């Protein structure tokens, strides 16, 4: 019979792609598949590299009691990122930084430079629109050449036949004058 606290899922609200300085609620979902109930003392921490840890914003820990066989027990924690990139986050049990059993993954802190993202999106849109326009014009020209090519031959033959008729008519008129 043992107590087996397990972090089963994390959800970030309002987004998993916050900007630096934007507060995010980290919803953690816990279960205990073990046969014995128990409690853990949890808090959210960011590893800044090596032995350097920080909380943003600073907060106390939350005592979480899990009954035997319990599922979907929710604990909300707040995180406020300070730099763009992927934060290395852990839920720490009882301040024991040697036991990193509960990583919190899936968040990417976006860059505060929104104009470059918009510029990249609009460049892609213009490229796609330009490509479609070139293809459409090319198909139109090909269709016009194909359709127009057949008509030109028929038109020229009819025109030449008309010229011969006019020449014959002219000869008749010239003979009448004599």
C-alpha positions in Angstrom: 0.0 0.0 0.0 1.5 3.2 -1.1 0.8 6.8 -1.8 1.4 7.6 -5.5 0.8 11.3 -6.3 0.9 11.8 -10.1 0.7 15.0 -12.2 -1.5 13.9 -15.0 -2.0 17.1 -17.1 -1.4 20.8 -17.2 -3.5 23.5 -18.9 -2.4 27.1 -19.4 -5.0 29.9 -19.3 -5.5 32.1 -21.1 -2.7 30.8 -23.4 0.3 28.5 -23.7 2.1 31.2 -25.7 2.2 34.2 -23.4 4.2 37.4 -23.8 6.8 38.3 -21.2 5.1 39.9 -18.3 1.7 38.3 -19.1 0.3 36.3 -16.1 -0.7 32.7 -16.9 -2.8 30.4 -14.7 -1.1 26.9 -14.7 -3.9 24.4 -14.0 -2.4 21.2 -12.7 -4.4 18.0 -12.6 -3.4 15.3 -10.1 -4.3 11.8 -9.3 -3.4 9.1 -6.8 -3.6 5.6 -8.3 -2.2 4.2 -5.0 -4.1 2.4 -2.2 -3.2 4.9 0.5 -4.2 8.6 0.7 -1.7 11.3 1.5 -0.8 14.9 1.0 2.0 16.8 -0.8 3.0 20.4 -0.5 3.4 21.8 -4.0 4.6 25.1 -5.6 5.6 26.2 -9.1 9.3 27.0 -9.7 11.4 27.9 -12.8 14.9 26.6 -13.2 17.1 29.4 -14.4 20.0 27.1 -15.1 22.0 24.8 -12.7 21.1 25.4 -9.1 19.3 28.7 -9.7 15.5 28.6 -9.1 12.9 31.3 -9.0 9.2 31.9 -8.6 7.4 34.5 -10.7 5.4 35.9 -8.9 6.7 34.7 -5.5 4.0 32.6 -3.8 3.6 30.1 -1.1 3.0 26.4 -1.5 -0.3 24.6 -1.7 -1.1 21.5 0.4 -2.8 18.9 -1.8 -4.6 16.0 -0.2 -5.2 13.0 -2.5 -7.6 10.2 -1.5 -6.7 6.7 -2.6 -7.7 6.2 -6.3 -8.5 9.9 -6.7 -8.4 11.5 -10.2 -8.6 15.0 -11.7 -7.8 17.0 -8.6 -7.1 20.5 -9.8 -4.5 22.9 -8.3 -4.1 26.4 -9.9 -0.7 28.2 -9.8 0.3 31.5 -11.3 3.4 32.0 -13.6 4.6 35.3 -15.0 7.4 34.8 -17.6 10.1 37.4 -17.9 11.9 36.3 -21.1 10.9 34.8 -24.4 11.6 31.1 -25.0 10.7 27.9 -23.3 10.7 28.2 -19.5 11.9 25.2 -17.5 9.1 24.8 -15.0 8.6 22.2 -12.2 6.1 21.6 -9.5 8.3 21.1 -6.5 7.1 19.0 -3.6 7.9 20.3 -0.2 10.8 22.5 -1.3 12.8 19.4 -2.4 14.7 20.7 -5.5 16.6 17.4 -5.8 13.3 15.5 -6.6 12.2 16.9 -10.0 9.4 14.4 -10.5 6.8 16.9 -11.8 7.9 18.8 -14.9 5.5 21.3 -16.4 5.9 21.3 -20.2 4.1 22.8 -23.2 4.6 26.6 -22.7 6.5 28.8 -25.1 6.9 32.5 -24.2 6.5 34.5 -27.3 8.7 37.4 -28.3 7.3 40.9 -27.5 8.2 41.9 -31.1 4.8 41.3 -32.7 5.6 43.4 -35.8 8.0 40.8 -37.2 5.4 38.0 -36.8 2.8 40.2 -38.6 5.3 41.0 -41.3 6.1 37.3 -41.8 2.5 36.4 -42.0 1.7 39.2 -44.5 4.7 38.3 -46.7 3.4 34.7 -46.9 -0.1 35.9 -47.8 1.2 38.2 -50.5 3.4 35.4 -51.9 0.5 33.0 -52.1 -1.8 35.7 -53.7 0.9 36.6 -56.2 1.4 32.9 -57.1 -2.3 32.3 -57.7 -2.5 35.5 -59.8 0.5 34.4 -62.0 -1.0 30.9 -62.5 -4.5 32.4 -63.3 -3.0 34.8 -65.9 -0.9 32.0 -67.4 -3.9 29.8 -67.8 -5.9 32.7 -69.3 -3.2 33.4 -71.9 -2.9 29.7 -72.8 -6.6 29.4 -73.3 -6.8 32.6 -75.4 -3.9 31.5 -77.6 -5.4 28.0 -78.1 -8.9 29.3 -78.8 -7.7 32.2 -80.9 -5.3 30.1 -83.0 -8.0 28.1 -84.6 -10.1 31.1 -85.4 -7.3 32.9 -87.2 -6.9 30.2 -89.8 -10.6 30.1 -90.6 -10.9 33.8 -90.7 -7.9 34.2 -93.1 -9.3 31.6 -95.5 -12.7 33.3 -95.6 -11.1 36.7 -96.1 -9.0 35.4 -99.0 -12.1 33.9 -100.6 -13.9 37.2 -100.3 -10.9 39.0 -102.0 -11.1 36.6 -105.0 -14.9 37.3 -105.3 -14.2 41.1 -105.3 -11.5 40.8 -107.9 -13.9 38.8 -110.2 -16.6 41.5 -109.7 -14.1 44.2 -110.6 -13.2 42.5 -113.8 -16.9 42.2 -114.7 -17.4 46.0 -114.2 -14.4 46.8 -116.2 -15.7 44.7 -119.1 -19.1 46.5 -119.0 -17.5 49.9 -119.5 -16.0 48.9 -122.8 
